[in-house]
């Protein structure tokens, strides 16, 4: 005869997952405010840079 036992597994809940999602949304909002507003306004800045690339001699 088999034993009939009920096993109930309770997990810790979804509080950690909600905190991670809120953190990601906050990070995306901060990045949008810092970088996105200048990109959407159409303002471009000219960057004058002297770049030299030298290949190693073989």
Secondary structure, DSSP 8 states (H G I E B T S, - for coil): -------------SHHHHHHHHHHHHHHHHHIIIIIHHHHHT----------------
